[in-house]
Amino acid sequence: GLSRLFYMLFPLFLMFELPLMILVMLGVLRWFTRRRSQVPRNSLYRPRVSCIITCYSEGMDVQTTLLSLCEQTYQGHIEMIPVVDGATMN
């Protein structure tokens, strides 16, 4: 019954599953050793970020968006460019 099925499937497991499992474990081990040997990424480079805000008859919602951008914790320079379409509600 069950033991016979196990004995029939065990060679299949050894041929397909075991090499795949070993390959995955070697990949994880390689990633772990590379991560430990790399130089930490504490770079002083902070690229400039530009945020283009489209204002299409939004009124005071644009002010909320601009205030939200001012409260960001990004260390670099954030440039805010509001683009107004000339509608009467702006």
C-alpha positions in Angstrom: 0.0 0.0 0.0 1.5 3.2 1.3 5.1 1.9 1.7 5.1 0.6 -1.8 4.0 4.0 -3.2 6.8 5.6 -1.1 9.4 3.2 -2.5 8.2 4.0 -6.1 8.3 7.7 -5.6 11.6 7.9 -3.6 13.9 7.6 -6.7 11.8 10.2 -8.4 12.4 12.5 -5.4 16.1 11.8 -5.5 16.4 12.6 -9.2 14.3 15.8 -9.4 13.6 17.3 -6.0 16.9 16.9 -4.3 19.0 18.6 -7.0 16.6 21.4 -7.1 16.6 21.9 -3.4 20.4 21.8 -3.3 20.5 24.4 -6.1 18.2 26.7 -4.2 20.2 26.3 -1.0 23.4 27.1 -2.8 21.8 30.2 -4.2 20.7 31.4 -0.7 24.2 30.6 0.7 25.8 32.6 -2.2 23.5 35.6 -1.6 24.2 35.5 2.2 28.0 35.4 1.8 28.0 38.2 -0.8 25.8 40.4 1.4 28.2 40.0 4.3 31.3 40.8 2.3 29.9 43.9 0.5 30.7 47.4 1.6 27.7 49.1 3.3 25.7 51.4 1.2 25.9 54.5 3.4 26.4 57.0 0.5 26.1 60.7 0.8 24.7 60.9 -2.7 21.1 62.2 -2.6 19.7 62.8 -6.1 17.4 65.8 -6.7 13.7 64.8 -7.0 11.3 66.8 -9.1 7.6 66.5 -8.4 5.3 67.8 -11.1 1.8 68.6 -9.6 -1.0 69.1 -12.2 -3.7 71.5 -11.1 -6.9 71.1 -13.0 -9.6 73.1 -11.2 -8.7 71.7 -7.8 -8.7 74.8 -5.7 -7.3 74.2 -2.2 -6.4 70.6 -2.8 -3.2 71.8 -4.5 -2.2 73.4 -1.2 -2.7 70.2 0.7 -0.5 68.4 -1.9 2.2 70.9 -1.6 2.2 70.8 2.2 2.3 67.0 2.1 5.4 67.2 -0.1 7.0 69.7 2.3 6.7 67.2 5.2 8.6 64.4 3.4 11.6 62.9 5.2 13.8 62.6 2.1 17.3 63.9 2.8 17.9 65.3 -0.6 16.5 68.3 -2.5 12.8 68.1 -3.5 11.7 70.4 -6.3 8.0 71.1 -6.6 6.6 72.2 -9.9 2.8 73.0 -9.8 1.4 73.2 -13.4 -1.8 75.4 -13.4 -4.1 75.2 -16.4 -5.6 78.6 -15.8 -9.0 77.5 -14.6 -11.1 79.9 -12.5 -11.2 77.7 -9.4 -7.4 77.7 -9.0 
